[in-house]
Amino acid sequence: MRVGMMADAYKPHVSGITNYISLNQRALQAAGHDVFVFTFGDAALGAEDPTVLRSPGLPLAHTGYHLSLRHTRQVRRMIQSMDIVHVHHPFLSGGLGLRYCRPAGIPVVFTNHTRYDLYAQYYLPALPDRIRTGLLQAYLPFFCSEVDLTIAPSQGLRGVLRELGVASPVKVIPNGIDLAPFCVPRDPLHRARLGIPDEALLLVYTGRLGPEKNLGTLLRAFAGVREAVAAVGLLMVGDGPERGKLELMAQKLGIGGWVFFAGMVDYARVPGYLAASDVCVTASVTEVHPLSIIEALACGLPAVGIDSPGVSDTIQDEVNGLLSRQDLAAFTAQLTRIVVDPELRQRLAGGALRSAQAFDISRTSRLVLDEYQRLIAAPRKRRDPAWRQFTNRLRSAIH
């Protein structure tokens, strides 16, 4: 089988989406399939990998994304030689996937990896809520009705899509990870390298330091924990536009000496950072299927998060971690509880290891492959995207 993965951005850009595509590509290749990634950017990037094909695009600042409204003729021909195409962004790549594959009768699968409703609040604040919501309610239901299958990585996200008006079928298939490097890290980090005392309990956050991650709440909650427990630190693994602001905030809260910013870490080294920690923490409420939490669970770390779609699909309260309502005092109380109770941490750590098995990439890639095979075998109808229908829906949603 020839499988095409289409994405607006790919490596060396680091994100949960690029990591998932890479892992799924390797798993499907190991099963004997040919898998290609189609994206935008400098063709010289990763030129040693012939399975990644890039078309030129206008770089969008330092985001790792490139703007383009088409692929090159050579790339387009390659896309149209696939048996099935899997798009991972609904806008640029998704639209091009429909445009290239519909005339050729190639099935198109879409995985919704992002809470676009919440991300729009952070990154398009100038637009009124009515306009942002209207655009999403017009476009996403239309787009999902045009693809052959929509995949949601969690039950919570399927519910979000329904709330946005998506009426077409949505299949829930978790995004998987390669559990092996996390179960037995080859290069565990020694805390002394970060200046962290061995006797301190260490909380860890891994991921992007962006406004959508609600990291200000995490720092405030950690400051509250520090008032009750002195020997506890917070390790922040990752980078992003909020780093400078967060470092300053930590100093103002009086916790600067106990918050350790590791910066961007090569993915192969992340298991070592997790192995040096005791508890995984997140205050994000914009997650779809947080791979960073799953990676921590695979390392045997209990997790603490805020009850929200995606997070509550991954953290099972009192089983592999603790959930809090979306309230600073409640979140601080749950963090403090897990810090002061070693028996609770031990019990939840066992649950973490057990629950991580459901996200093994070998299992989840088989589920995706089953859907590919079903769609390829199904009778195909040639049809064009209903752009007039979309235009009418957009007009009615905004007005």
C-alpha positions in Angstrom: 0.0 0.0 0.0 1.2 3.5 -0.8 0.2 6.0 1.9 0.6 9.8 1.7 0.8 11.9 4.9 0.0 15.6 4.2 0.9 18.2 6.8 1.4 22.0 6.9 4.7 21.6 8.7 7.1 18.7 9.4 10.5 18.1 10.9 12.7 19.8 11.9 9.7 21.6 13.4 8.9 19.9 16.7 5.3 19.3 17.7 3.1 16.4 18.7 1.7 16.2 15.1 5.2 15.9 13.5 6.2 13.3 16.1 3.0 11.3 15.5 3.5 11.4 11.7 7.1 10.2 12.0 6.1 7.4 14.4 3.2 6.3 12.3 5.3 6.4 9.2 7.9 4.1 10.7 5.3 1.7 12.1 3.5 1.4 8.7 6.9 1.0 6.9 7.8 -1.8 9.3 4.5 -3.5 8.3 5.7 -3.4 4.6 3.9 -0.3 3.3 5.4 2.7 1.4 4.7 5.9 3.3 5.5 9.4 2.1 5.2 12.8 3.8 4.2 15.8 1.8 4.8 19.2 3.3 6.2 22.7 2.6 9.6 24.4 3.2 13.1 24.2 1.9 13.6 21.1 -0.2 17.1 20.8 1.2 15.8 20.1 4.7 16.3 16.4 5.4 17.2 15.8 1.7 18.7 12.5 2.7 15.1 11.1 3.3 13.5 10.5 -0.1 10.1 9.8 1.6 9.7 13.4 2.7 8.8 15.7 -0.2 8.6 19.5 0.3 7.2 22.2 -1.9 8.4 25.8 -1.6 6.4 28.1 0.7 6.7 31.5 2.4 8.1 31.0 5.9 5.8 32.3 8.6 8.3 34.1 11.0 10.0 31.4 13.2 7.0 29.2 13.6 8.3 26.3 11.4 5.3 26.7 9.1 5.3 27.8 5.4 2.5 29.4 3.5 1.7 27.9 0.1 -1.4 27.4 -1.9 -0.1 24.5 -4.0 2.4 21.8 -4.3 4.9 21.5 -7.2 3.8 19.5 -10.2 6.2 16.7 -9.3 4.9 16.5 -5.7 1.3 16.7 -6.9 1.9 13.7 -9.2 3.4 11.8 -6.3 0.3 12.6 -4.2 -2.0 11.3 -6.9 0.0 8.0 -7.1 -1.0 7.1 -3.5 -3.6 4.5 -2.6 -4.8 6.6 0.3 -3.9 10.1 1.6 -4.0 11.0 5.3 -4.1 14.8 6.1 -3.2 16.2 9.5 -4.2 19.8 9.1 -7.7 20.8 7.8 -6.8 24.1 6.2 -3.9 24.3 3.7 -2.9 20.6 3.5 -6.4 19.4 4.0 -7.8 21.6 1.2 -5.0 20.5 -1.2 -5.6 16.9 -0.2 -9.2 17.1 -1.4 -8.2 19.1 -4.4 -5.7 16.6 -5.7 -7.3 13.3 -4.5 -11.0 13.8 -5.3 -10.5 13.8 -9.2 -8.3 10.7 -8.9 -10.7 8.8 -6.7 -8.2 8.5 -3.8 -9.7 8.2 -0.3 -8.8 11.0 2.1 -8.5 10.5 5.9 -8.3 13.4 8.3 -7.1 13.3 11.9 -8.1 16.4 14.0 -5.1 16.9 16.2 -5.9 20.4 17.5 -8.5 22.3 19.6 -8.9 24.9 16.9 -11.7 26.6 18.8 -9.3 27.3 21.7 -6.2 28.0 19.7 -8.1 30.7 17.8 -8.7 32.5 21.0 -5.0 32.7 21.7 -3.7 33.4 18.2 -6.5 35.4 16.7 -7.5 37.6 19.6 -8.4 40.5 17.3 -11.3 38.6 15.8 -14.6 38.8 17.7 -15.7 35.5 19.2 -18.7 35.3 16.8 -16.5 35.6 13.8 -14.0 33.0 15.1 -16.7 30.5 16.0 -18.6 31.2 12.8 -15.6 30.4 10.6 -14.9 27.1 12.4 -18.6 26.1 12.4 -18.7 26.8 8.7 -15.4 25.1 7.7 -14.9 22.1 9.9 -18.3 20.4 9.4 -17.9 21.0 5.7 -14.4 19.7 5.6 -15.2 16.6 7.7 -18.1 15.8 5.4 -15.9 15.9 2.4 -13.2 13.6 3.6 -13.8 9.8 3.7 -13.0 9.4 7.4 -12.4 11.8 10.3 -10.4 10.5 13.2 -10.5 12.0 16.7 -7.7 10.9 19.0 -10.0 11.0 22.0 -13.7 10.7 23.0 -13.5 14.2 24.4 -12.4 15.7 21.0 -15.2 13.8 19.2 -17.6 15.6 21.5 -15.9 19.0 20.7 -16.3 18.3 17.0 -20.0 17.5 17.5 -20.4 20.8 19.4 -18.8 22.6 16.4 -21.4 21.1 14.1 -19.6 18.1 12.6 -22.3 15.6 11.8 -20.3 13.1 9.6 -18.9 9.9 11.1 -15.9 10.4 13.5 -13.8 7.4 14.5 -11.9 7.5 17.8 -8.3 6.1 17.4 -5.6 7.3 19.9 -2.4 8.7 18.6 0.3 6.2 19.7 3.9 6.4 20.8 6.9 4.0 20.8 6.7 2.9 24.5 10.1 1.2 24.6 12.4 4.2 25.0 10.2 5.5 27.9 9.8 2.2 29.7 13.5 1.7 29.9 15.3 5.0 29.3 18.9 4.5 28.0 20.3 7.8 29.3 18.6 8.8 32.5 19.3 12.4 33.5 21.3 13.0 36.7 19.6 15.8 38.6 23.0 17.3 39.6 23.4 18.4 36.0 20.4 20.8 36.6 21.4 21.7 40.1 18.4 19.9 41.6 19.0 18.2 45.0 18.5 14.4 44.9 16.2 14.5 47.9 13.8 17.0 46.3 10.6 15.7 44.7 10.5 16.8 41.1 7.5 17.7 39.0 8.0 17.8 35.3 6.2 19.6 32.4 7.2 18.7 28.8 5.9 20.5 25.8 5.7 23.9 24.1 5.9 27.0 26.2 3.1 28.8 24.5 0.1 30.8 25.7 -2.3 28.0 24.9 -0.7 25.8 27.5 -1.9 27.8 30.6 1.6 27.7 32.1 1.0 30.8 34.2 -1.6 28.8 36.2 1.0 26.0 36.6 3.6 28.4 38.0 1.0 29.9 40.4 -0.1 26.5 41.6 3.5 25.4 42.1 4.2 28.5 44.2 1.3 27.4 46.3 2.8 23.9 46.7 6.1 25.5 47.7 4.4 27.2 50.6 3.5 23.8 52.0 6.5 21.7 50.9 10.0 23.1 50.7 11.9 20.3 48.9 10.0 20.3 45.6 11.1 21.5 42.2 9.5 22.0 38.8 11.3 21.0 35.6 10.1 22.7 32.4 11.3 20.8 29.3 10.6 22.6 26.0 10.7 26.1 24.6 8.4 28.6 23.0 7.3 32.2 22.9 6.3 32.4 26.5 9.6 31.3 28.0 11.0 34.8 28.9 7.6 35.8 30.4 7.5 32.6 32.4 11.1 33.0 33.7 10.2 36.5 34.9 7.0 35.3 36.5 8.8 32.6 38.4 11.2 35.2 39.8 8.3 37.5 40.8 6.5 34.6 42.6 9.7 33.8 44.5 10.1 30.3 43.0 12.8 31.1 40.5 15.4 29.0 42.3 13.1 25.9 42.1 11.9 26.2 38.5 14.3 24.7 36.0 14.0 25.6 32.3 15.7 22.9 30.3 14.9 24.5 26.9 14.4 22.5 23.7 15.6 19.0 24.2 16.2 16.4 21.5 13.3 14.0 21.5 15.6 11.0 22.1 16.7 12.6 25.4 13.2 13.3 26.7 12.9 9.8 28.4 16.0 10.6 30.4 14.4 13.8 31.7 11.2 12.0 32.6 13.1 9.2 34.4 14.7 11.8 36.6 11.3 13.1 37.7 8.5 12.0 40.0 5.2 13.5 38.7 4.1 14.8 35.3 2.1 18.0 35.5 0.1 20.1 33.1 -2.4 23.0 33.4 -3.4 22.9 29.7 -7.1 22.8 28.7 -6.4 22.9 25.0 -5.1 19.4 24.5 -6.6 16.9 22.0 -4.5 13.8 22.9 -1.5 14.9 24.9 1.4 12.6 23.8 3.6 14.2 26.5 1.4 12.9 29.2 1.3 9.4 27.6 5.1 9.4 27.5 5.3 10.3 31.2 2.8 7.5 32.0 5.0 5.0 30.1 7.9 6.1 32.3 5.8 5.3 35.4 5.0 8.9 36.3 1.6 9.7 37.7 0.1 12.8 36.1 -1.9 15.7 37.4 -4.0 17.8 35.1 -7.2 19.8 34.7 -10.4 18.1 33.7 -10.9 18.9 30.1 -11.2 17.1 26.7 -8.1 15.3 25.8 -6.5 15.5 29.3 -9.4 13.7 31.0 -9.3 11.1 28.3 -5.7 10.3 29.2 -5.5 10.9 32.9 -7.9 8.7 34.8 -8.6 10.2 38.1 -7.3 8.1 41.0 -6.1 5.4 38.6 -3.0 6.9 36.8 -3.1 10.4 38.2 -5.3 13.2 39.6 -7.7 15.5 37.9 -8.8 18.9 39.1 -11.6 21.2 38.1 -10.5 24.4 36.3 -9.8 26.4 39.4 -6.4 27.5 40.7 -7.1 26.6 44.3 -8.4 23.1 43.3 -5.4 22.5 41.0 -2.9 23.6 43.7 -4.6 21.3 46.2 -4.2 18.3 43.9 -0.6 19.1 43.3 0.1 19.4 47.0 -1.8 16.2 47.7 0.4 14.1 45.3 3.6 15.8 46.6 2.9 15.0 50.3 1.6 11.4 49.8 4.3 8.9 48.7 1.8 6.0 48.9 -0.6 7.7 46.6 2.3 8.4 44.1 3.3 4.7 44.2 -0.2 3.5 43.6 -0.8 5.9 40.7 2.6 5.0 39.2 1.5 1.4 38.8 -1.7 2.6 37.1 0.4 4.8 34.9 2.4 1.9 33.6 -0.6 -0.2 32.9 -2.7 2.5 31.2 0.2 3.4 28.8 -0.1 0.1 27.1 -3.2 1.2 25.2 -1.2 3.8 23.4 1.5 1.5 21.9 2.2 2.7 18.4 2.1 -0.9 17.1 -1.5 -1.2 18.3 -2.8 2.2 17.2 -1.1 2.0 13.8 -2.9 -1.3 13.2 -6.2 0.4 13.9 -5.4 3.1 11.4 -4.3 0.5 8.8 -7.6 -1.4 9.2 -9.4 1.9 8.3 -7.1 2.5 5.3 -7.8 -1.0 4.0 -11.6 -0.6 4.5 -11.7 2.7 2.6 -9.5 1.5 -0.3 -11.8 -1.6 -0.8 -15.0 0.5 -0.6 -16.7 1.6 -3.9 -15.5 5.1 -4.9 -17.5 8.0 -6.3 -15.9 10.8 -8.2 -17.0 14.1 -6.6 -15.8 17.6 -6.4 -15.6 19.6 -3.1 -18.8 21.5 -2.5 -17.3 25.0 -2.4 -20.7 26.6 -3.1 -22.2 24.7 -0.1 -19.3 25.9 2.0 -19.7 29.5 0.9 -23.4 29.5 1.8 -22.6 27.8 5.2 -20.0 30.4 6.0 -22.3 33.3 5.1 -25.1 32.0 7.3 -22.8 31.2 10.2 -21.3 34.7 10.3 -24.6 36.5 9.8 
